[in-house]
């Protein structure tokens, strides 16, 4: 009973809030995905990053190690995904971004927070930052067929993260008014991410169920196995190991669908993977969390 209670404390908040977003959208109530996405990207996430990075007690070596592990995970997913898709005769432009980039923001950050507390959230934000950079460079390049750095340079997230890290390393505490503002604005990020995830799922449809299930399983299993391998190679234990595995094992990120739609790159395939992989992830997360905690 204690194990079930602990698992419910981790999984239930993320599931119920995303379910609320799903039901909200299904009832036809107004939910502006574009506005919420911009709000989270330009205000919520930068404030949350500033709040966490200026407070976290993480040695620079540990931070750098987490960055290295996050990069290693993405590279591993890209290599294995490219080989697997080539062997299967499937298009890398259509499917590779979904295999590389998991939903480490909307879903991964809350799960890591509930599973490992503030330290877990700080580590998850490092993984999220690395993934976001990759998503807006490599992800866009694969989907569009050409490399563009401009989209990344427009994200305040990157500059805020660097400024917060500099303050942390120098031991400079931001003034109370700035810290309180970042805390307050950043506080909306996690619940709104989950609501946005649920609302997005309500609007997606599965075009080819068999392929969506196969590719979703590939994303989840590749993520879990790859995350575990990388975490062990980097010598991670406890919270760090758990965060790397959980973040790596997240379902397909909604951004993959948005980029596929933007570049007319069979968005129905990405939509099916987002929907099915998220459903499968919620079924498998209790077991994964139980093993890691």
C-alpha positions in Angstrom: 0.0 0.0 0.0 2.9 2.4 0.8 4.4 1.8 -2.6 1.0 2.4 -4.4 0.6 5.6 -2.3 4.1 6.8 -3.2 3.5 6.1 -6.9 0.2 7.8 -6.9 1.8 10.9 -5.4 4.2 11.0 -8.3 2.0 10.1 -11.3 -1.4 11.3 -10.3 -0.8 15.1 -10.2 0.7 15.0 -13.8 -2.0 12.7 -15.1 -4.9 14.5 -13.5 -3.8 18.0 -14.6 -3.2 16.8 -18.1 -6.6 15.0 -18.0 -8.2 18.3 -17.0 -6.7 20.0 -20.1 -7.9 17.1 -22.2 -11.5 17.3 -20.9 -11.4 21.1 -21.2 -10.6 20.9 -24.9 -13.0 18.0 -25.5 -15.9 20.1 -24.1 -15.1 22.8 -26.6 -14.0 25.4 -24.0 -11.6 28.0 -25.3 -7.9 27.1 -25.0 -5.5 29.0 -27.2 -2.6 26.6 -27.8 -0.5 29.2 -29.7 -0.9 31.8 -26.9 -0.1 29.2 -24.2 2.9 27.9 -26.1 4.3 31.5 -26.5 3.5 32.3 -22.9 5.4 29.2 -21.6 8.3 29.7 -24.1 8.8 33.4 -23.6 7.7 34.0 -20.0 6.9 30.9 -17.9 9.9 28.6 -18.8 12.5 31.4 -18.6 11.2 32.5 -15.2 11.2 29.0 -13.9 14.7 28.4 -15.2 15.9 31.6 -13.6 14.3 30.7 -10.3 15.7 27.2 -10.2 19.2 27.8 -11.6 19.8 30.8 -9.2 18.8 28.7 -6.2 20.2 25.2 -7.0 23.1 23.9 -5.0 24.8 22.0 -7.8 28.6 22.1 -8.3 29.7 23.3 -11.8 31.2 19.8 -12.4 27.9 18.1 -11.6 26.1 20.6 -13.9 28.5 20.0 -16.7 28.2 16.2 -16.2 24.4 16.4 -16.5 24.8 18.5 -19.7 27.2 15.9 -21.1 24.8 13.0 -20.3 21.9 14.8 -21.8 23.8 15.4 -25.1 25.0 11.8 -25.1 21.3 10.6 -24.8 20.2 12.7 -27.8 23.2 11.6 -29.9 22.5 8.0 -29.0 18.8 8.3 -29.9 19.8 10.0 -33.2 22.2 7.2 -34.2 20.0 4.3 -33.2 16.9 6.0 -34.7 18.7 6.7 -38.0 19.9 3.1 -38.4 16.5 1.7 -37.4 14.6 3.8 -39.8 16.9 3.0 -42.6 16.6 -0.7 -42.0 12.8 -0.3 -41.8 12.7 1.8 -45.0 11.0 4.7 -43.3 11.6 8.4 -43.8 14.0 10.1 -41.3 12.4 13.5 -41.9 9.1 12.1 -40.8 10.0 9.9 -37.9 13.5 10.7 -36.6 12.6 13.9 -34.7 10.0 12.0 -32.7 12.5 9.3 -31.8 15.2 11.8 -30.7 13.2 14.4 -28.8 11.0 13.3 -25.9 8.5 15.4 -24.0 10.9 16.5 -21.3 9.1 19.7 -20.6 5.3 19.3 -20.3 5.6 15.8 -18.8 9.1 15.1 -17.8 9.7 18.1 -15.5 6.6 17.5 -13.4 7.3 13.8 -13.0 10.9 14.4 -11.9 9.7 17.1 -9.5 7.2 14.8 -7.8 9.6 11.8 -7.9 12.9 13.5 -6.7 11.9 16.9 -5.3 13.6 20.2 -6.0 16.9 18.6 -6.9 15.2 16.3 -9.4 13.5 19.3 -10.9 16.8 21.2 -11.2 18.4 18.2 -12.9 15.4 17.8 -15.2 15.7 21.5 -16.2 19.2 20.9 -17.4 18.1 18.0 -19.5 15.2 20.2 -20.7 17.5 23.0 -21.7 19.8 20.7 -23.7 16.8 19.1 -25.4 15.3 22.5 -26.2 18.5 23.6 -27.9 18.6 20.4 -29.9 14.9 20.6 -30.8 15.3 24.1 -32.2 18.5 23.3 -34.2 18.7 19.6 -35.1 15.0 19.0 -34.8 14.1 21.9 -37.1 16.9 21.0 -39.5 15.6 17.4 -39.9 12.0 18.4 -40.3 12.7 21.3 -42.7 15.6 19.6 -44.6 17.9 22.5 -43.8 19.8 23.9 -40.8 18.5 27.2 -39.2 20.0 28.8 -36.1 17.7 31.8 -36.1 14.8 30.2 -34.2 17.1 29.3 -31.3 18.6 32.8 -31.1 15.1 34.2 -30.6 14.4 32.2 -27.4 14.9 34.2 -24.2 15.2 30.9 -22.4 18.8 30.5 -23.6 19.9 33.9 -22.4 18.1 33.7 -19.1 19.6 30.3 -18.4 23.1 31.6 -19.1 22.6 34.6 -16.9 21.2 32.5 -14.0 24.1 30.1 -14.2 26.6 33.0 -14.1 24.9 34.4 -11.0 24.9 31.0 -9.4 28.6 30.3 -10.1 29.6 33.8 -8.9 27.6 33.4 -5.8 25.5 36.5 -6.5 21.9 36.4 -5.2 19.4 38.3 -7.3 17.4 41.1 -5.6 14.3 40.0 -3.7 11.9 41.7 -6.2 13.5 39.9 -9.1 13.6 36.5 -7.4 10.0 36.8 -6.2 8.8 37.8 -9.7 10.6 34.8 -11.2 9.1 32.5 -8.6 5.6 33.8 -9.2 5.7 33.8 -13.0 7.6 30.5 -13.1 5.0 28.9 -10.8 2.5 28.8 -13.7 4.7 26.8 -15.9 4.3 23.2 -14.7 0.5 23.2 -14.5 0.1 25.1 -17.7 2.5 22.7 -19.5 0.4 19.8 -18.3 -2.9 21.5 -19.3 -1.5 22.3 -22.7 -0.4 18.7 -23.2 -3.9 17.4 -22.4 -5.5 20.0 -24.6 -3.1 19.1 -27.5 -3.9 15.4 -27.1 -7.6 16.1 -27.4 -7.1 17.6 -30.8 -4.8 14.9 -32.3 -5.9 11.8 -34.2 -4.2 8.5 -35.0 -3.9 8.0 -38.7 -2.2 4.6 -38.7 -2.7 2.8 -35.4 -0.3 -0.1 -36.0 2.6 2.1 -37.1 1.9 4.6 -34.3 2.0 1.9 -31.7 5.2 0.4 -33.1 7.0 3.8 -33.3 5.7 4.8 -29.9 7.1 1.6 -28.3 10.4 2.3 -30.1 10.6 5.8 -28.6 9.8 4.6 -25.1 12.0 1.6 -25.1 14.9 3.3 -26.8 14.6 6.2 -24.4 14.5 4.0 -21.2 17.3 1.7 -22.3 19.4 4.5 -23.7 18.9 6.7 -20.7 19.9 3.9 -18.3 23.0 3.1 -20.4 24.2 6.7 -20.5 23.4 7.3 -16.8 25.5 4.2 -15.9 28.4 5.2 -18.2 28.4 8.6 -16.5 28.4 7.0 -13.0 25.1 8.6 -12.0 23.2 7.3 -9.0 19.9 8.0 -7.1 18.3 11.3 -8.3 20.6 11.9 -11.2 20.2 8.4 -12.6 16.5 8.6 -12.1 16.1 11.9 -13.9 18.2 10.8 -16.9 16.2 7.6 -17.3 12.8 9.3 -16.8 13.5 12.2 -19.1 14.9 9.9 -21.7 11.8 7.6 -21.5 9.3 10.3 -22.0 6.8 10.1 -24.9 7.1 12.0 -28.2 7.2 15.8 -27.7 4.3 17.9 -29.0 6.9 20.2 -30.7 7.6 17.3 -33.1 4.0 17.5 -34.3 4.1 21.3 -34.6 7.3 21.3 -36.7 5.9 18.5 -38.9 2.7 20.6 -39.5 4.8 23.7 -40.1 6.9 22.0 -42.8 4.0 19.9 -44.2 6.0 16.8 -43.2 3.2 14.2 -42.7 2.0 15.8 -39.4 -0.7 13.0 -39.0 2.2 10.5 -38.4 3.7 12.7 -35.6 0.3 13.3 -34.2 -0.4 9.5 -33.9 3.0 9.0 -32.2 2.4 11.8 -29.7 -1.0 10.5 -28.8 -0.2 6.8 -28.5 3.2 7.2 -26.9 1.7 9.5 -24.2 -1.0 7.0 -23.4 1.6 4.1 -23.2 3.9 6.3 -21.1 1.2 6.9 -18.5 0.7 3.1 -18.3 4.4 2.3 -17.9 5.5 5.2 -15.7 4.3 3.7 -12.4 6.6 0.7 -13.0 9.5 2.9 -14.1 9.2 5.2 -11.2 8.9 2.3 -8.8 12.2 0.8 -10.1 14.0 4.2 -9.9 12.8 5.3 -6.5 
